[in-house]
Amino acid sequence: LKEGVVEDHENKSSLAELLRFSTTKSEGGDQTVSLADYIKRMPLNQKAIYYITADSPGAARSSPHLEIFEKNNVEVLLLSDPVDEWMVNGLGEYEDKPLKSVARGELDLDELKADVADSSQDKELDTSVLDGLLEKMAESLGDRVKAVRASRRLTDSPACLVADENDMGANLERILQSMGQAAPERKPIMEINPNHPLIKQLSPEHAQLGDWAAVLFDQAALAEGAPLPEPSAYVRRVNDLLTRATLLGG
């Protein structure tokens, strides 16, 4: 059925009526929610149908990209079938509502119920400190990222990786690689949560900022199901940072 949405353009709209999904408001992992059901439950000011793709239902449901949506009670489609990547691109929209990935591009939070500034009562980092921190992290990560920026989608996690608006997503990249197909070269954008206690402990002058940036990047990659190219380097950095923290705490 999902393949038909991609291949049968003439009947795409009719086939879309028959699609069923699991969502962040579904009980368990049953795929019982239609796109019409989703739209009926949308807040009046919501302009898009939000979705996330992952390699398993559990990975989709636990993704940090969902945090601001859960905070504001905005429903998100949970997509974990490999064909879903092609299906959402082939469908594009439903009843004039575009399908939008929660893990790609900037978020328009004006359509969410609560403003992102209310997602935490804690005071954020000073703007000049934050700007310097973002610049130094981007410099440290180098070619691993397209940019490092403050997140508008995180409320609990310290960092996540997102695709630029017109770039291929990480899940589709992994699917193509598993099929032996070459994927276009891309670099993710790392977003950090200025309200997170860990981020608040960092500064542009922090002696171990390079290690922290690398660990945050690797943890964000693990959270979205990506394998680490150098697992031993990640373990070494984590152990070193834990050792330093223990010594300072003692």
Order of alpha helices (4+ residues) and beta strands (2+ residues): alpha-alpha-beta-alpha-beta-alpha-alpha-beta-alpha-beta-beta-alpha-beta-beta-alpha-beta-alpha-alpha-alpha
